[in-house]
């Protein structure tokens, strides 16, 4: 299965199967979450909207909020 990992600040984001699922890790505190299927598609749409925002703080804020919403300790 194809996978790609990229880093944004202290977050590592890995896409599996060309976006079928995502794993997001906060490399500072070790928290992580995994999404697949419809949840992954919805999350990616929100990620893209934050990434395309003219507000430079939108994407980091989105990642921090996602971590609060989905992460396990």
Buried (B, 14 or more C-beta within 10 A) or exposed (E): EEEEEEEBEEBBBBBBEEEBBBBBBBEEEEBBBBBBEEBBBEBBEEBEEBEEEEEEEBBBEBBBEBBEEBBEE
